[in-house]
Each structure stands twice: as C-alpha cells, then as structure tokens.
Amino acid sequence: MSAMKDYALGVCDAHPKEMYDLYDLLCGDTQAEEILQQACDQLEYTPVRADEERREVLDEIAAILTPLTHSFDREAMLGEVQGAAARGTAFMEKELSYWRGRLMRHEARAVAC
C-alpha cells in the first residue's frame, strides 16, 4: 500500500463519525461519484455549477468535513469515499455498515473512558 493510501486510511479511521455521515448521505445516490468530485473541486476553490438540490448536498458535505482542519485531510477522505462510490451501490452499502459499526465502537470507548 502506498504512503498516500496509508495516510488517507488513517485520516478516515480517525474520523469515523464523518465517514459514517458521508456514506449515510451518499449511499444509494447514483450521482455520488460526481457529487464527491464536485466537493473536491470546491475544496480547491474551483467554481462548481449545481442546481439547488445538489448545492444542498454539497453544503452538507462541507458541514460534515468541518471537524477536519486541514484541506489535505478533507481531500483524502473524499477520495476514499469517491473510490467506494466508483465501485457501486453494493460496495457503498458495505462501507456504510462498516462505518456504522466503527462509529458505535468509537462512541462506546468514549463513554467507557
């Protein structure tokens, strides 16, 4: 695995809530890959043309990513989700389930501390 992939997975693993929220928002959306590309473009300050419904989704993605303070981390996370979206709805559903479980374990540990 490349160092970039390791880094991206580390970012994702450190932010299970954000990962779950992204998958929850985009799972089942046939345009998920395109939406994620537009979200990446926005991070790079590239103007994005979107109708009102798409703009709402992009704004929600931006809100989900707010806890990530570095734009590179945001791009890494979006890239991982975009890669999953490219593999189709069934893969996205598996990832949603994985991140739901990961989030639940994370929250349980936080309560136990």
C-alpha positions as CSV (number, residue, x, y, z in Angstrom):
1,M,0.0,0.0,0.0
2,S,1.3,3.4,-0.8
3,A,2.1,6.0,1.8
4,M,-0.7,8.3,0.4
5,K,-3.2,5.4,0.8
6,D,-2.0,4.7,4.3
7,Y,-2.3,8.4,5.2
8,A,-5.9,8.6,3.7
9,L,-7.0,5.5,5.6
10,G,-5.5,6.9,8.8
11,V,-7.5,10.1,8.4
12,C,-10.7,8.1,7.8
13,D,-10.1,5.9,10.7
14,A,-9.5,8.9,13.0
15,H,-12.9,10.3,11.9
16,P,-15.5,7.5,12.0
17,K,-18.4,9.9,12.5
18,E,-17.6,11.9,9.5
19,M,-17.0,8.8,7.4
20,Y,-20.4,7.3,8.5
21,D,-22.1,10.7,7.8
22,L,-20.7,10.8,4.3
23,Y,-21.7,7.3,3.5
24,D,-25.1,7.8,5.0
25,L,-25.6,10.9,2.9
26,L,-24.5,9.4,-0.4
27,C,-25.3,5.7,-0.2
28,G,-27.8,4.8,-2.9
29,D,-27.2,8.1,-4.8
30,T,-26.4,7.2,-8.4
31,Q,-24.6,10.5,-8.7
32,A,-22.4,10.0,-5.6
33,E,-19.1,9.9,-7.6
34,E,-19.9,13.1,-9.4
35,I,-21.1,14.8,-6.2
36,L,-17.8,13.9,-4.5
37,Q,-15.8,15.2,-7.4
38,Q,-17.6,18.5,-7.1
39,A,-17.0,18.6,-3.4
40,C,-13.3,18.0,-4.1
41,D,-13.4,20.8,-6.7
42,Q,-14.9,23.1,-4.1
43,L,-12.0,22.3,-1.7
44,E,-9.6,23.5,-4.4
45,Y,-11.7,26.7,-4.9
46,T,-12.8,25.6,-8.4
47,P,-16.3,27.1,-9.2
48,V,-18.9,24.4,-9.2
49,R,-22.2,24.7,-11.1
50,A,-25.0,22.9,-9.3
51,D,-28.8,23.1,-9.0
52,E,-30.4,23.9,-5.7
53,E,-30.7,20.2,-4.6
54,R,-27.1,19.5,-5.5
55,R,-25.9,22.6,-3.7
56,E,-27.7,21.4,-0.5
57,V,-25.8,18.1,-0.7
58,L,-22.5,19.9,-1.3
59,D,-23.2,22.2,1.6
60,E,-24.0,19.2,3.8
61,I,-20.7,17.5,2.8
62,A,-18.8,20.7,3.7
63,A,-20.5,20.7,7.1
64,I,-19.6,17.1,7.6
65,L,-16.0,17.8,6.9
66,T,-15.8,20.9,9.2
67,P,-14.0,18.9,12.0
68,L,-11.1,18.1,9.7
69,T,-8.9,21.2,10.0
70,H,-6.6,20.5,7.0
71,S,-7.8,20.6,3.5
72,F,-5.5,17.8,2.5
73,D,-7.3,15.6,5.1
74,R,-10.6,16.6,3.6
75,E,-9.4,15.7,0.1
76,A,-8.0,12.4,1.4
77,M,-11.4,11.5,3.0
78,L,-13.4,12.5,-0.1
79,G,-11.0,10.5,-2.3
80,E,-11.6,7.3,-0.3
81,V,-15.4,7.7,-0.4
82,Q,-15.2,8.6,-4.1
83,G,-13.3,5.4,-4.7
84,A,-16.0,3.4,-2.9
85,A,-18.7,5.2,-5.0
86,A,-16.9,4.2,-8.2
87,R,-17.3,0.5,-7.1
88,G,-21.1,0.9,-6.9
89,T,-24.0,0.9,-4.5
90,A,-23.5,-2.6,-3.1
91,F,-19.9,-1.6,-2.1
92,M,-21.2,1.7,-0.6
93,E,-23.7,-0.2,1.5
94,K,-21.0,-2.4,2.9
95,E,-18.9,0.6,3.7
96,L,-21.9,2.3,5.4
97,S,-22.4,-0.8,7.5
98,Y,-18.6,-0.9,8.4
99,W,-18.5,2.8,9.4
100,R,-21.7,2.4,11.4
101,G,-20.1,-0.3,13.4
102,R,-16.8,1.6,13.7
103,L,-18.7,4.7,14.9
104,M,-20.6,2.6,17.5
105,R,-17.3,1.1,18.9
106,H,-15.7,4.5,18.9
107,E,-18.6,6.0,20.9
108,A,-18.7,3.1,23.3
109,R,-15.0,3.6,24.1
110,A,-15.5,7.3,24.6
111,V,-18.3,6.6,27.1
112,A,-16.2,4.0,28.9
113,C,-13.4,6.5,29.4
